[in-house]
Structures are given as C-alpha cells and as structure tokens.
Amino acid sequence: MELLERYELILCQALDELGPVDMPTERHKVFEVQAVLAPDLGDILYRLTVEHGVAFTPFRETVISLISEPSEAVARRSASAGLDGPFANDVEHAHPLILLALEMMPPDTPF
C-alpha cells in the first residue's frame, strides 16, 4: 500500500469513527460544530497513525499541505485500489474539519 493511500485510509477511518456529522447551513454554526469536533478528530487521527504504524508529524504536515493545495495533490493508487486521483477526494466534504483538527494537534516532539 502506497503511503498516500494509507494516509487516505486513516482519514476515512477517522471520519467513520467520528460518526455522521450533520453540518448546519448557517456559516457561523458550521464553525461552532467544527470547533467542537476538531479536538476529538485530532485525537482519533493521532491514535490511528499509531495503529497503522505511521509517524504522526509527517502525516500531519503532508495532509495539511496536500489538502491546502489540492491542485498539486494527486494520490497514486495500487492497481487493486482503482485509478489515480486527487488526494483525499472521498472526504472532500470534511477537508475544513480535517485541517482544523490537524492544526490543533501539535507535532510530535523529537527524542
């Protein structure tokens, strides 16, 4: 499994674990919901990186970079996973929440 494929899997699993999120239509309420959910999502993402044997800091930096600059983000997938395409396209609806969660999480400290 390619590294970006693994990153996408972690994002999908984290959102599934967080559960269905009904975002309100009012903009200020969307920000409130995201502010409440982001810390929990950050904790889930951290735990999943550990479970998948992925270093958190590179995951955090890569995901933030690729989601922030989607025009440059193309994920190569194995033949069994399907066609290449934009990174984290399946969770595009949650990109703002993912970014907020990762920005709130500090990078790992080097030992």
N, C-alpha and C positions, 0 to 999 in steps of 0.2 A: 504494500500500500504506500503510495506516494505521501510525502509529508503534508502537502496541502490538502490531500484527500482526508488524512487523519484529522487535520485541523477542522475541516468542514464537518466531519463526523462528530467531533467534540461539540461544535456549535449546535448541531441538530439535536444531539442527545441532551445538551444543557437546556435548550428551549423546551424539549419534550418533558424533561423533569420539572421545569418551572411550571408547566401546565398551560392550559389555554388562557390567553390574556385578551380580554375584551378592552380594546382601546376606545376611550370616549372620542366623540367627534370634536369637542371643543379643545382648541390648541393648548390652553393653559392647564386643562385637566390631563391631557396626554403627558405633559411634563411632570405633573404630580405623580401619575401612575408609574412612569419610568423611574422617577426618583425613589419610589418605594421599592420597586422590583430590582433595580440595578445591584444593590448590595447582595441580595440573595443569588442573583445570576452570577455575579463575580465569584462568590464562594463555590457555586456549583462548577463553574468553569475551572477554577483552580483545582478542585478535587478531581475532576475528570482528566485534567492534564496529568495529574499524578497517576491515576488509574491506567491511563494509556501510555505511560512511560515517556511523556513529552515534557521538556523543560518549559516552565511557565513563562519566563521572561521572553524568550524568543517567540513563543506562541502569541503572547500579548502584543509585542511590538509588530510582528508580522500581520496579525489580524487587523490591528488598528491601521496599519499602513495600507493594506490591501482593500479594506472596506472604505477608507477615506479617499483612495484614488482608484475607483473601480475601473476606469478606462484602461489602466495598466495591469489589472489583475485578471489573469487567466489561469485557471487551475487545470493542470494535466491530470487526466484520469486514466486508470488502468483500462484495458480493453473490456474487462467484465463490468466496469462501473459506468460505461457509456462514453459519450462524447466530451471533448474538452469544452470548457465554457467559463464564464465569469466566476470568480471565487465567491463562494457563499451565496450564490444566486437563489438557492432554495429558501434561504432565510432572509431575503432582502427586506421583507416587511419589518424585521426586528433589528436591522442594522443600527438605528439610533440607540436602541436599548443595549445592544451588544457593545457599542462604542462607549457608552456611558459606564457600563459595568466594568469594562477593562480599564478605562481611565481612572476609575475609583480604586482599583486594585493596585497596590504598589508592586513594582517588580521585585523578584526575589533578590535578596542580598547575597553577594558572592561570599564564599567562605575562604 
